[in-house]
Amino acid sequence: MSENRYQVHSVARAAQLLDEIANHGPAGLSVTEVAERLGVAKSTALALARTLAETGLLRAVEPGPRYVLGLNLLRLGDLVGQQTSIAELGLPTLRDLSTATRMTARLAMNEAGYPVFLERIDGEGTIRFHAPLGQREQPHATAAGKAILAYLSESDVRSLLHDAGMARYTPKTHTDVDALLSELERVRSEGYALDDEEEAEGVFCVGAAIFDHQRKCAGALSVTGLKVDVPLREVRHLGNTVREHADRLSTMLGGVRPKSSP
């Protein structure tokens, strides 16, 4: 059975238009040229071009206008490169971290201050935690999320949490932004964040931020286990282990952990 019946033709045409303009070079294409290359009416070509321009995927330049690739493609391309490099480069470090801690280890990217988990390695003999990949998690109640928040400015943290809210998952969940900001100072000082039964009762997590070549927080590594399996005397050692592995991945990305607060 042909897969074409599952295609949305207008989306396919939009993708074709982007390819045509990309292949044509910096001069771009006029609406008449777009119509000729796509084999559509000028009105259809104009509607496609204007729609893509409104989303930032194309840009209209004078005289003409002629349409060239839009600047939003730079952002999307950067995100694709970031996700791919972190996931591919981070997997060996993630395996090492899981082996060293005998805990479930996860790798998250920083998506506008939210942790989005890309990879997970289950530790030998540990309980398997249900942790779907590819979805945003709330930053205020997770170790990876707090590790990422720690390297945002205070105003950005306040703005993000105002929009996201600070839902209470357990009696230990932070629901006060000022208290969380105080904890983020400790995270920056010690280099790792804790989730002490804040997202789920009985579950303990430790996370540390990773940094890219621009010295920006690209995401975080974290480990997850049962609270009863993590004695208080081992928390600092565990945090240092996670931070060391995060720093190793940062080095691979060309980054370094900043020494000062944002």
Secondary structure, 3 states (H helix, E strand, C coil): CCHHHHCCHHHHHHHHHHHHHHHHCCCCEEHHHHHHHHCCCHHHHHHHHHHHHHCCCEEEECCCCEEEECCHHHHHHHHHHHHHHHHHHHHHHHHHHHHHHCCEEEEEEEECCEEEEEEEECCCCCCCCCCCCCCECCHHHCHHHHHHHCCCCHHHHHHHHHHHCCCCCCCCCCCCHHHHHHHHHHHHHHCCEEEECCCCCCEEEEEEEEEECCCCEEEEEEEEEEHHHCCHHHHHHHHHHHHHHHHHHHHHCECCCCCCCC
